[in-house]
């Protein structure tokens, strides 16, 4: 794996020798990688390897035991609480279940971050709410409650809320989980359009191979046994070039040609 610290391009986000743990249990250790501005970067690996834990550390929800999380070279966890709050407003996060407030309408959910963190008037906020919902194809759902939406619509509503403060970086935790293939493909297209249309950098946690191959242009593979990243590159590069048996088994598990070559039981 290339040493990210020797790259001449200044990354938007970077991890340097990060170790994450809960008490004595180490989840991932010695993580060092860069996330380039404008990329769709995937945190990959099997269940239980710590993908979502790494995501939480990057977005400011879990302090590393060791190492640094850098935002344009600034150490997030070494900053003051006030500074971390300011940095965090550059992030938009879509959690796996959408994390919408069930007692609020979709419009109220999207408006909430703007009401909490800006000085905009209510008229300006609601104009932007309609714009954000239009971006994700939910302008008709303004007055609906989350319980009235399908799973895919709740994901898009959560995405509209994640977009409310015009973030530089969008984080997705298993965005395709629980979605049918057609809805998942539409969400993939939406993620690409947000990157291309808004210039956002995307960080995605996923183990869904069709989605990873369709949208991600960079990433790391996290291994549950060694508890570190054992491959770096796009999902397609890992699939075609990796000789690590863990990576190869993961990336080729749904390829028809791999299945054809597999010995019969």
C-alpha positions as CSV (number, residue, x, y, z in Angstrom):
1,X,0.0,0.0,0.0
2,X,1.3,3.5,-0.9
3,X,2.3,5.6,2.1
4,X,-0.3,8.4,2.1
5,X,2.0,10.7,4.0
6,X,4.3,11.0,1.0
7,X,1.6,12.2,-1.4
8,X,2.2,15.7,-2.9
9,X,-1.6,16.4,-3.0
10,X,-3.1,17.8,0.2
11,X,-6.0,15.6,1.1
12,X,-9.3,17.0,2.3
13,X,-9.4,14.3,5.0
14,X,-6.7,12.1,6.4
15,X,-6.1,9.5,9.1
16,X,-2.6,9.1,10.5
17,X,-1.8,6.0,12.5
18,X,-5.3,5.9,14.1
19,X,-6.3,3.2,16.6
20,X,-9.9,2.9,17.7
21,X,-11.0,0.9,20.7
22,X,-13.8,0.4,23.2
23,X,-12.1,-0.2,26.5
24,X,-9.6,-3.0,26.1
25,X,-11.2,-4.1,22.7
26,X,-9.3,-2.7,19.7
27,X,-11.6,-2.3,16.7
28,X,-9.0,-1.0,14.1
29,X,-5.4,0.0,14.5
30,X,-2.6,1.9,12.7
31,X,-5.0,3.3,10.1
32,X,-3.4,5.8,7.7
33,X,-5.1,6.9,4.5
34,X,-6.2,10.0,2.5
35,X,-9.6,11.1,1.2
36,X,-9.2,13.3,-1.9
37,X,-11.5,16.2,-2.5
38,X,-14.2,15.3,-5.0
39,X,-13.8,11.5,-4.6
40,X,-16.3,8.9,-3.6
41,X,-14.3,7.0,-1.0
42,X,-15.5,3.7,0.4
43,X,-14.8,2.1,3.7
44,X,-15.1,-1.6,2.8
45,X,-14.8,-5.0,4.6
46,X,-16.9,-7.8,6.0
47,X,-19.4,-7.5,8.9
48,X,-17.8,-6.6,12.2
49,X,-14.6,-5.2,10.8
50,X,-15.3,-1.7,12.2
51,X,-16.4,0.3,9.1
52,X,-19.0,2.3,11.0
53,X,-16.7,2.8,13.9
54,X,-14.1,4.4,11.6
55,X,-16.8,6.6,10.1
56,X,-17.9,7.8,13.6
57,X,-14.3,8.8,14.4
58,X,-14.0,10.8,11.2
59,X,-17.3,12.7,11.8
60,X,-16.5,13.5,15.4
61,X,-18.5,10.9,17.3
62,X,-15.7,8.7,18.6
63,X,-12.2,10.0,19.8
64,X,-9.4,7.7,18.7
65,X,-7.3,6.0,21.3
66,X,-4.2,7.0,19.2
67,X,-3.4,9.0,16.1
68,X,-4.9,12.0,14.2
69,X,-7.9,12.7,12.1
70,X,-6.9,15.7,9.9
71,X,-9.3,18.1,8.1
72,X,-7.3,19.9,5.5
73,X,-4.3,19.3,7.7
74,X,-6.0,20.4,11.0
75,X,-6.1,17.8,13.8
76,X,-9.8,17.6,14.6
77,X,-9.4,15.9,17.9
78,X,-6.7,18.3,19.1
79,X,-9.0,21.3,18.5
80,X,-11.2,23.1,21.0
81,X,-14.9,22.1,21.4
82,X,-15.9,25.3,19.7
83,X,-13.6,24.6,16.8
84,X,-14.7,21.0,16.4
85,X,-18.4,22.2,16.3
86,X,-17.5,24.6,13.5
87,X,-15.6,21.9,11.6
88,X,-18.5,19.5,12.0
89,X,-20.8,21.9,10.2
90,X,-18.9,21.1,7.1
91,X,-20.1,17.5,7.3
92,X,-23.5,16.0,6.4
93,X,-24.2,12.5,7.7
94,X,-26.8,10.0,6.5
95,X,-27.1,7.2,9.0
96,X,-28.3,3.7,8.1
97,X,-31.9,4.2,9.3
98,X,-32.2,7.8,8.1
99,X,-32.3,9.0,11.8
100,X,-35.3,11.2,11.2
101,X,-37.4,12.6,14.1
102,X,-40.6,10.7,13.9
103,X,-42.7,13.5,15.6
104,X,-41.6,16.0,12.9
105,X,-42.7,16.3,9.3
106,X,-40.1,15.7,6.6
107,X,-39.9,19.5,6.1
108,X,-39.4,20.1,9.8
109,X,-36.6,17.5,9.9
110,X,-34.7,19.2,7.0
111,X,-35.3,22.7,8.6
112,X,-33.9,21.7,12.0
113,X,-30.2,22.1,11.4
114,X,-30.7,25.5,9.7
115,X,-32.8,26.6,12.7
116,X,-30.2,25.4,15.1
117,X,-27.0,26.6,13.5
118,X,-27.8,29.6,11.3
119,X,-29.3,33.1,11.7
120,X,-31.5,32.7,8.6
121,X,-35.1,33.9,8.7
122,X,-37.9,31.3,8.7
123,X,-38.9,32.3,5.2
124,X,-35.3,31.8,3.9
125,X,-35.1,28.4,5.7
126,X,-38.3,27.1,4.2
127,X,-37.2,28.2,0.7
128,X,-34.1,26.2,1.2
129,X,-36.0,23.2,2.7
130,X,-38.0,23.0,-0.5
131,X,-34.8,23.3,-2.6
132,X,-33.1,20.4,-0.6
133,X,-36.1,18.2,-1.0
134,X,-36.3,18.9,-4.7
135,X,-32.7,17.8,-5.0
136,X,-33.6,14.4,-3.8
137,X,-36.9,14.2,-5.5
138,X,-39.1,14.6,-2.4
139,X,-40.6,18.1,-2.9
140,X,-44.1,16.5,-2.6
141,X,-43.3,15.0,0.9
142,X,-42.8,18.4,2.7
143,X,-45.8,17.8,5.1
144,X,-45.5,14.1,5.4
145,X,-44.2,12.2,8.4
146,X,-41.4,9.7,8.2
147,X,-43.8,6.8,9.0
148,X,-45.7,7.7,5.8
149,X,-42.6,7.2,3.6
150,X,-41.1,4.1,2.1
151,X,-37.6,3.0,3.1
152,X,-36.0,4.5,0.0
153,X,-37.9,7.8,0.6
154,X,-36.8,7.9,4.2
155,X,-33.2,7.6,3.0
156,X,-33.7,10.4,0.6
157,X,-35.3,12.6,3.3
158,X,-32.4,11.9,5.6
159,X,-30.1,12.9,2.7
160,X,-32.0,16.2,2.3
161,X,-31.4,16.9,5.9
162,X,-27.7,16.0,5.6
163,X,-27.5,18.6,2.8
164,X,-29.2,21.4,4.8
165,X,-26.0,23.2,5.8
166,X,-24.3,22.8,2.3
167,X,-21.6,20.4,3.6
168,X,-18.2,19.9,2.0
169,X,-18.3,16.2,2.8
170,X,-21.2,13.8,2.8
171,X,-21.0,10.6,4.9
172,X,-23.2,7.6,4.2
173,X,-23.5,4.6,6.5
174,X,-24.8,1.6,4.6
175,X,-27.1,3.7,2.3
176,X,-28.4,0.7,0.4
177,X,-29.2,-1.4,3.4
178,X,-32.8,-2.7,3.2
179,X,-33.5,-1.3,-0.2
180,X,-34.5,-3.3,-3.3
181,X,-32.1,-3.3,-6.3
182,X,-34.0,-0.6,-8.3
183,X,-34.2,1.8,-5.4
184,X,-30.6,1.1,-4.5
185,X,-29.5,1.9,-8.0
186,X,-31.5,5.2,-8.0
187,X,-29.8,6.1,-4.7
188,X,-26.4,5.4,-6.3
189,X,-27.2,7.7,-9.2
190,X,-28.3,10.4,-6.7
191,X,-25.0,10.1,-4.8
192,X,-23.0,10.5,-8.1
193,X,-25.1,13.5,-9.1
194,X,-24.5,15.2,-5.7
195,X,-20.8,14.7,-6.1
196,X,-20.8,16.0,-9.7
197,X,-23.4,18.7,-9.3
198,X,-22.5,20.1,-5.9
199,X,-18.8,19.3,-5.8
200,X,-19.2,17.3,-2.5
201,X,-16.7,14.7,-1.3
202,X,-18.5,11.4,-0.5
203,X,-17.4,8.9,2.2
204,X,-19.5,5.7,2.1
205,X,-19.6,2.7,4.4
206,X,-20.9,-0.3,2.5
207,X,-20.5,-4.0,1.8
208,X,-22.9,-4.0,-1.2
209,X,-20.7,-4.9,-4.2
210,X,-23.0,-3.6,-7.0
211,X,-23.2,-0.2,-5.3
212,X,-19.4,-0.1,-4.5
213,X,-18.4,-0.9,-8.1
214,X,-20.9,1.6,-9.5
215,X,-19.9,4.7,-7.5
216,X,-16.7,4.4,-5.6
217,X,-13.4,5.6,-7.1
218,X,-11.2,5.1,-4.0
219,X,-11.3,3.4,-0.7
220,X,-9.7,1.1,1.9
221,X,-10.5,-2.5,2.8
222,X,-10.6,-3.1,6.6
223,X,-9.8,-6.5,7.9
224,X,-11.4,-7.9,11.0
225,X,-8.6,-10.3,11.8
226,X,-5.5,-8.0,11.6
227,X,-7.7,-5.0,12.6
228,X,-6.2,-2.7,10.1
229,X,-6.5,-1.7,6.4
230,X,-5.0,-4.3,4.1
231,X,-5.8,-2.8,0.7
232,X,-6.2,0.7,-0.8
233,X,-7.7,1.7,-4.1
234,X,-11.0,1.6,-6.0
235,X,-13.3,-1.5,-5.5
236,X,-12.6,-2.4,-9.2
237,X,-8.8,-2.2,-8.6
238,X,-9.1,-4.4,-5.6
239,X,-11.3,-6.9,-7.4
240,X,-9.0,-7.2,-10.4
241,X,-5.5,-6.8,-8.9
242,X,-5.5,-7.8,-5.2
243,X,-3.8,-11.0,-4.3
244,X,-4.8,-10.9,-0.6
245,X,-7.1,-13.8,-0.1
246,X,-9.4,-11.8,2.3
247,X,-9.8,-9.0,-0.2
248,X,-10.2,-11.4,-3.2
249,X,-12.9,-13.5,-1.5
250,X,-14.9,-10.4,-0.6
251,X,-14.6,-8.6,-3.9
252,X,-15.2,-11.6,-6.1
253,X,-18.1,-13.2,-4.2
254,X,-20.7,-12.1,-6.7
255,X,-18.8,-12.2,-9.9
256,X,-20.5,-14.8,-12.3
257,X,-17.1,-15.8,-13.8
258,X,-15.8,-16.5,-10.2
259,X,-18.8,-18.6,-9.5
260,X,-18.4,-20.6,-12.8
261,X,-14.8,-21.4,-11.8
262,X,-15.7,-22.5,-8.3
263,X,-15.5,-26.3,-7.7
264,X,-18.8,-28.0,-7.4
265,X,-19.9,-29.1,-3.9
